[in-house]
Amino acid sequence: EVQLLESGGGLVQPGGSLRLSCADSGFTFSTYAISWVRQAPGRGLEWVSLISGNGASTNYADSVKGRFTISRDNSKSTLYLQMSSLRAEDTAVYYCAKGAPAGYYAMDVWGQGTTVTVSS
Amino acid sequence: QSVLTQPPSVSGAPGQRVTISCTGSSSNIGAGYDVHWYQHLPGTAPKLLIYSNINRPSGVPDRFSGSKSGTSASLTITGLQAEDEADYYCQSYDSSLRGLFGGGTKLTVL
């Protein structure tokens, strides 16, 4: 069974940095693109970033571009999100989600999420 | 403000049919880009319901169906059940390959 497990969330001060991880089990990690999606308290889902299967291509939402960096280590079946210059509005549950085999940008397997709180 | 517009809420009685709309523009849905739909229960991981406008992943009941026309898409749920009460999101992308979600629609089963 395919499973994704996020980690690395926590409390960080405004302006600080944090690195999230997403570990895969159960499928050929390098085969699929993977995205980060977040949900702020009381808000809807927001797409954050996507990385291609081989890591050569990345895309970002305007709200995080220049502050967040997505990367992956296929040898470790792990996805990362390096977050810097964090703001209060980055407070959210962050999900990693695997790209579906069909449907561009569709996501068919999601982790349970890790919570990031940006506060002084 | 989400680029894709959904009604904040819809409701229906058990057994009824409800439709959730998702309105975009010529920069996303209207450009021919795929629309996907997700079901999200609080505290759980979102679930893919419909991909590429009309297709259901394995295991999704055929009570759920999707359609797309012009700059809009719709999710229809027939034979409404209590377990369908959840938040529903449409998703697409734009020409810069930025992912886009609708604002979400809360479905209440009366």
Interface residues (C-beta under 8 A of the other chain):
Chain A: S35 V37 G44 L45 E46 W47 L50 N59 Y60 A61 D62 Y95 A97 A100 A102 G103 Y104 Y105 A106 M107 D108 W110 G111 Q112 G113
Chain B: S2 Y33 D34 H36 Y38 H40 T44 A45 P46 K47 L48 Y51 S52 N55 P57 D87 Y89 Q91 S92 Y93 S96 L97 R98 G99 L100 F101 G102 G103 G104
